[in-house]
Amino acid sequence: MRIDKFLKVSRIIKRRTLANEACDREKVMLNGRVAKAGAEVKEGDVVEIRFGEKITRFRILKVAEHMRKEETAEMYEIL
């Protein structure tokens, strides 16, 4: 799954276009490297996102095309 779609499905970022823009502005890192929007993610990957001054790191636990809002917390763990 593409990282921009994962960020949207997991509800870390509200819309896919915003996830795309975050990747374009180099605010998303995947396993220590700057991630492009089309980068593929898999279980076990570590993602880091900069929201202004705040940095959020999390590990991907589950990759799924569709998730209910209540189940999205099972997709990642915050580090």
N, C-alpha and C positions, 0 to 999 in steps of 0.2 A: 504494500500500500504506500502511496505517496505521503510524504510528511505533512503536506498542507491538508490533505484529506484526513489524516489521522488526528491532527490538531482540532479540526472541526468536529469530527465524529465523537472524539473524547470530550468535547466541550471545553477544552483548554482555551481555545480562541473561538469566538462566537461565530464568525463567518469565514468561509474558505478564502474569499478575496482578501480579508485581513491577514490570514495565515500566509497567503502568497506575498503580500507586501512586507510582512515581517521577514520572510526568507530573502526577498530581494534587497532589503536594507541590512542584511547580515546580522539580524538579531536572534537567529535560531542556529544552534550548534548541534550537530549529531555526532556523538562519539568523539568529541573534541575538535571537530572540523566544522567550518561554516557550511550550512546545509542549503542547497537550492530547493525550490518548491517541489521538484520532481524526484528528489532523493527517496529511495526506497527504505522503509523502516521494517524492522522485524523484532520479535520478542527478544528482550535482553538489551536492546539499544538504550543508550543514555542520551537524553535530550536536554539542552539548556536553552532557556529563553530569557532575553532581557526585556523587561517591561520598565522602561525609564531607568531608574537607579536600582530597581529590584531584579534579582536574578533567581529564576526558578529552575531547579534541576529535578528530573524525574526519570525513572526507568520504565520502559514499556513492558508490560506483563502480558497483554493480550492484544491482538490485532483482529478487528472485525469490521466488516463493511457497514453494519447498522447496529446501533445499541440504543436501548431505552435510557432515558435520563437517569433513572435510578441505578442502572448497571454501569455507568461510565466510570465510576470510581474503581472498578475492577480492572480497568485497562492500563493503569499506571500506578506507580508508587512514588511519592515525593521523597527525594533524598535530602 
